[in-house]
Amino acid sequence: QVQLAESGGGLVQPGGSLRLSCAASGSIFSIYAMGWYRQAPGKQRELVAIIGIGGSTTYKNSVKGRFTISRGNADNTVDLQMNSLKPEDTAVYYCNVDAALTSSTRRRDYWGQGTQVTVSA
């Protein structure tokens, strides 16, 4: 199995910054992509940013230019630097990993427990 440990959420004022980190552990054969999703109350979970195995990135339009996703120093980590935060960024942020446990098993999504990000004055 894969375990995802998230950190870095909290309360910040509009215009402030937060950095989320996620570390994947377990018996992992290969990671294909790592990313962050978020879910606000009463809304569906949505993609925020994702980084592929080759370093390609995809961002939700509303966070482009404000958020930066990157792989950490260790291969199985991913960070999300969030700048110029807005109240509409308030949500629970979930780490997501697309991985396979062995060379013969299918890749699948794994999810973290979520970390709360609140942007409020």
Protein Blocks (a to p, Z undefined) as FASTA:
>chain_A
ZZdddehiacddehiacddddddedjdfbdfbdcdddddehiacddfbdcdfkopacddf
klgokaccdddfblkbccdddehiafklgccddddddddfbfkbccdddddebiaddddZ
Z
